[in-house]
Amino acid sequence: MRPGWLRLSVFTALIGVALASGYRVVLLDREIGEGRGGEREFAENAWGVAASLAELRASQLAYIAADADRAFQAEQIAAHTDAIAAGLAELTRLASASGASRAIEAASEAVGDLQGVGAASRERVAAGETGLARDLLLADGTELGAEAAGHVARALSLERAARDGTAARQALTQARAFFLATGSGVLAALLTFFAALLRARVGEGDDDAPAAPGVDSGVQPATGSSLLDLTLTADTEEDVSPASAADAPAPEPIVPELDLPSAAVICTDLGSLASATELPDLLGRAAELLNASGMIVWVNDGSGEALRPAICHGYSQAMIARLGAIPHDSENATASAFREGRMHVVPADSTGSGAIVAPLISSINCFGVLSAELREGWEARRDVQSLTRIIAAQLATLVAPDAAAASPASQRAQA
């Protein structure tokens, strides 16, 4: 085979390797993105299941209340149960780690037992044994709810670990493919350069003197010169290669994650609260978990026309005094969340923090709100919003409005 054909074959092979490696880099980048998307989808479904669990517990407790609309609460219990079942089924479909699948199965079993406890409590209520029904829900129901939430948290942790390991292996393979593509392209460029240099030196040898018969003119001089040029060119390429590496995709920014096991512990402590004096401390723990600078539980005051701060964290007494009561018809997020009975989110701007306001809803109506002032834009995160709703649902079973707030005037203001 003539040297020209050999060089052409090697050049073609190097270009083929560079193209194949570049295509592999693109495919791996797409796979890494899909893996991250699957992890986010799994986390969102896990938070949805946790929120539905808290709402199921709240509806079960509301069912046994003396003045409860039991038909409505029964519908709510059924709806929350269906939402939990659908969420667990979706988590099973998305799970890629065997440990996560087993944790989801354990959560399903705990939810089934929780449904059994709820059914037993409703039978007690029907038999007029409301006290026994309440004891059953506060003892076995609280334990099973925390157990189910713990299994969901463990599934999320195992799934994240498995997906992070897969992403790390894919990133390593992507880096190798990237450098293989870059190296192949550099070698192809060098081969082209040296082939042109060799032809030029052979032409110079022909001009200086005629070649002796039977001697391959230009081969020996070109060999020594090519070795020198190769060294110089390699140094140049080493200087350029870091600039090429800068074209690699930048890693995604790391977003701080909520501590789901700690959230489950806080909800469990709220469900088993023994004294109202423990509420401020629990509110402080919730604020730390949510990255909140301050949290306030607002309830209907004695007039039934305004909201007053009942439990606070992160604010001085002087500031609470300046805030005072908030009339129901005020044009702000706190009053709007109370009137409409739904969550309001206030985005952060350049001059202050953002906020989330979640309603406190009993079996009859909305009697207050939970407001949280959040730092670093956390109010826009779905997982933070879900956890705020969970904590509000727990608090709705523990705090109550002032006595006069149940008057008809108060109910008209909430309509």
Secondary structure, DSSP 4 states (H G I P E B T S, - for coil): --HHHHHHHHHHHHHHHHHHHHHHHHHHHHHHHHHHHHHHHHHHHHHHHHHHHHHHHHHHHHHTSTT--HHHHHHHHHHHHHHHHHHHHHHHHH--SHHHHHHHHHHHHHHHHHHHHHHHHHHHHHTT-HHHHHHHIIIIIHHHHHHHHHHHHHHHHHHHHHHHHHHHHHHHHHHHHHHHHHHHHHHHHHHHHHHHHHHHHHHHHHHHSPPPTT--TTHHHHHHHHHHHHHHHHHHHHHHHHHHHTTSPPPPPPPPPP-HHHHHHHHHHHHT---GGGHHHHHHHHHHHTTEEEEEEEEE-TTSSEEEEEEEES--HHHHHHH--EETT-SSHHHHHHHHTS-EEE--BTTB-EEEEEEEE-SS-EEEEEEEEESTTGGG-HHHHHHHHHHHHHHTTT----GGGGSHHHHHHH-
